[in-house]
Amino acid sequence: MSVLVVMKISGDTATFRKAMAERTDELEASAARAKDAGAIHHRFGIGDGFVQVIDEWGNGEQFQQFFGDPKMQEFVASLGADTSNPPEITITEAITSPDEF
């Protein structure tokens, strides 16, 4: 049974947008590592002063191990994350519903 991970990371969204355009190779490599670690789906959203991450993982432990890696923390900071504030992370059981699309 998979889990949904919703994470809100405060930071510099202009730096994040720039990284999305200029650091595609690094982001693609990170995605490959995440898939190898158990990630199923991944998506970003940008709000006012924060980035929202919406993932699906095989289980919560896989996500926690991947995201807790010091190298991943450095990478996230380099994308504009404010590391003085921990991200808000919610992990829930993924379920199916009749209205899913």
N, C-alpha and C positions, 0 to 999 in steps of 0.2 A: 504494500500500500504506500503510495507516494505522499509527499507533503508539499504544501504551498509555503513559500517563504516570501514575505513582504517586508521590505526594508526601506527605511527613510533615512537618508544620509544628508546632513547639512553640509553646505559647502559653496564654492564658487562655481556657479553654473556656466559662466562664460568660459572658464578654464575647461570644464567638462565638455561643453559643446566643441571647443577647439580640439580637444583630445579625440573626440569621436571622428573628426574630419582628418586629423593629421597623424594619428597613431593607430591606424587600422590593423597593421601587422601585429602589434602588441595585443590589441583587443581580440583579434582572431586567435592568437596563441592562448590567451586567457580562457577564451570560450572552449578551446580544445581541451585544456587542462580540466575545466569544470565538467565537461562531458565525461572525460575519463574518470573523474571523481564521483560521478553519479547524477549530475544535472541532466534534466530532461528538457526543460524549457527555460528561456531567459528573455527578459524584456526590461527596458529602461523607460522612465518618464521623467520629465523635468518640471519642477514647480518653482515657486518663488523662494530661492535660496536653498533648495534641496533637490536631490535626485531620488526618485523612487525606483526600487528594484523589485521586480515581480518574477519569481523563479518557481519552478517545480523540480523537486529533488526526489531521489529514491527514498531517502529518509533524512530526518533532522541531523543525525550524527554526521552524515556525509557532508552536508552543508557546513556544519560547525567546524569540522576538520579543515575543509577547503578555505573557508573565510577566515578562520583563525590563524592560518599560516602567516608568519611575519612578512614573508615576501608578498603575499596578497595584500596585507595591510599597507605596505609601502607603495604598492601599485595603486591602490585605491586613493591614498593620500596624493600621489602624483597626478591623479585625474582631477584634483580640486577638492577632495573631501576635507572637511574640518575635523581633524583628528583630536581636537580638544573636547569634542562632544561625542560620546559613543552613539552609533546609529540605533534607531528604533527598529527592533527586529521582532516580527511575529511569525511563528511557525504553526501551521494548522494542518490537520489531516485533509487531504484532497478527497472530495467525494464527487460522484456523478449525480446529475439531477435531470429530470425530464425536460427542463428548459435550457439545457446547456447547448451552446453553439460556439 
